[in-house]
Amino acid sequence: MRIYGFDDYGGPEVQRFHEVEEPTMQDGCVRIRTVTAGVNPADIKVRSGARQSGFPVEFPMAMGREACGDVIEVGPGASDRIAVGDRVFGSCAPGTGAFAETALLDASSAVRVPAGLDAVRAACIPVAVGTANDAIAELACGDGDTVLVLGAGGGVGVHAVQLARLAGARVIAVASAAKRDLLEGLGVEHVASGSGWEERVRAAVAGGGAAGGAGLGSEVEPGPGERPVDALLDCVGGDALAGALSLLAGTRVRSVADPAGASAAGGSGVVRRRTTEVFGALASLVADGRLEVVVDDVVPFAEAARAVERVESGHARGKTVVTFT
């Protein structure tokens, strides 16, 4: 079968198409004929070698960790809820990838695609939407909370802001000015990233409205030690996380970009719950129209390199999806 992946660790130059044997069936897995696969920043970290300590790789390795497709084989120990012919989505089995004509999914995460949910949006749930859901659940966001999301225009961020809002929280979304319309369309308050963004967040919280312009930071002077944010989700890391921590009252912080930095502040990374129950609940939210899966681009498998490049650029508005049909 044909896969798009890498046969060494490195940059985009190690990516290419390969002809390989189908992966050996594993206990507790199902094999699908792939219809769609999501693209995520974590795929690039795996390719670069940054995840060697925790992610098994056997070269050549297909990229991608989430897929949707039609079941063509059910392995031993897989749930009897899934049968050949079902269209399902879920997380890839350990040591296997999604950018492949057929893929192995862990049956404990696989969900039948419900009515009202198409294959493109279904393929986005296991990684980005699922991570956003786990983060907001761990932060225990709810009524009366002001939640700050850094990198709110990316695949995790655009879904986290919606889930926090569904939980009843007020959401301040930090992202580039180009993503203001997207985020405000999701019903949250946008603050432009870039120099001075911390003061713009203070102004937005104190003023009861968004502070999208670069010159709004001086309108409200914070009192000494003022920390107006109750919970923080970081999708950027580094200096941005450090700046956000100066706004946080307490230790309710989770980071998908810098777990060590979040841990040093009393928080942590995000513990993933890749289960049929969790993914099924998210699928229902999407199918019912309560949660919007934000898709930036849909790219044919033949142009998989372009899909990875779009995500690696850092400019995607939501999710990028590879399609096989």
Secondary structure, DSSP 4 states (H G I P E B T S, - for coil): -EEEEESSSSSGGGEEEEE-PPPPP-TTEEEEEEEEEEE-HHHHHHHHTTTTTTS---SSEE--SEEEEEEEEE-TT--TT--TT-EEEEEBPTT--SSBSEEEEETTT-EEPPTT--HHHHTTIIIIIHHHHHHHHHHT--TT-EEEEETTTSTTHHHHHHHHHHTT-EEEEEE-GGGHHHHHHTT-EEEE-STTHHHHHHHHHHHTS-B-STTGGGSSPPPTT---BSEEEESS-HHHHHHHHTTBSSS-EEESS-HHHHHHTT-B-------HHHHHHHHHHHHTTSS---EEEEEEGGGHHHHHHHHHTT--SSEEEEE--
